[in-house]
């Protein structure tokens, strides 16, 4: 592979890596810990509507009723039942 193509490919990989790191750092995760069972779900809080937390997890979008869990994380501050 010619040197300029190798350099360009390296620059693209570094740019993508830097974007991924800055994107994940800009969206903190929350933890939803269930009251009655030893289970926590972590992800990005996308919405809180009608006393339901909607979080994006690695497995997909989850809707969790607020009465079942404690929300832990910076994005949980100020949310009330």
C-alpha positions as CSV (number, residue, x, y, z in Angstrom):
1,X,0.0,0.0,0.0
2,X,1.5,3.4,-0.9
3,X,2.5,5.6,2.0
4,X,0.0,8.4,1.3
5,X,-2.9,5.9,1.3
6,X,-1.6,4.3,4.5
7,X,-1.4,7.8,6.1
8,X,-4.9,8.7,4.9
9,X,-6.3,5.4,6.2
10,X,-4.7,6.0,9.6
11,X,-6.1,9.5,9.8
12,X,-9.6,8.2,9.1
13,X,-9.3,5.5,11.8
14,X,-8.1,8.1,14.3
15,X,-10.9,10.5,13.4
16,X,-13.6,7.8,13.8
17,X,-12.0,6.7,17.2
18,X,-11.9,10.3,18.4
19,X,-15.6,10.9,17.4
20,X,-16.7,7.7,19.1
21,X,-14.9,8.6,22.3
22,X,-16.3,12.2,22.3
23,X,-19.8,11.0,21.5
24,X,-19.9,8.5,24.3
25,X,-18.4,10.9,26.8
26,X,-21.1,13.5,25.9
27,X,-23.9,11.2,26.8
28,X,-23.6,9.8,30.4
29,X,-25.2,6.6,31.3
30,X,-27.8,6.1,34.0
31,X,-28.5,2.9,36.0
32,X,-32.1,1.8,36.8
33,X,-32.0,-0.4,39.8
34,X,-35.1,-2.4,40.6
35,X,-36.6,-2.3,44.1
36,X,-37.7,-5.9,44.5
37,X,-34.9,-7.8,42.7
38,X,-31.2,-7.5,42.4
39,X,-31.1,-6.2,38.9
40,X,-29.8,-3.0,37.3
41,X,-30.1,-1.8,33.7
42,X,-27.7,0.7,32.3
43,X,-28.0,2.9,29.3
44,X,-28.6,6.4,28.0
45,X,-31.7,8.1,29.3
46,X,-33.5,9.3,26.1
47,X,-36.8,10.4,27.7
48,X,-38.9,10.5,30.9
49,X,-42.5,10.7,30.1
50,X,-45.7,9.7,32.0
51,X,-43.5,8.3,34.8
52,X,-41.7,5.9,32.5
53,X,-37.9,6.0,31.9
54,X,-37.0,5.3,28.3
55,X,-33.4,4.2,28.0
56,X,-31.2,3.2,25.1
57,X,-29.2,0.0,26.0
58,X,-27.0,-2.2,24.0
59,X,-30.0,-4.5,23.5
60,X,-32.3,-1.7,22.3
61,X,-34.8,0.8,23.6
62,X,-36.4,-0.1,27.0
63,X,-39.4,1.4,28.7
64,X,-39.3,1.0,32.5
65,X,-42.0,2.3,34.9
66,X,-40.5,4.7,37.4
67,X,-42.3,3.1,40.3
68,X,-40.3,-0.1,39.9
69,X,-36.8,1.4,40.0
70,X,-34.4,4.0,41.4
71,X,-32.7,6.1,38.7
72,X,-29.0,6.7,39.4
73,X,-26.9,9.1,37.4
74,X,-26.5,12.7,36.4
75,X,-29.4,12.6,33.9
76,X,-31.8,11.4,36.7
77,X,-31.4,14.6,38.7
78,X,-34.7,16.6,39.0
79,X,-36.9,13.8,37.7
80,X,-39.8,13.0,40.1
81,X,-42.7,10.7,40.2
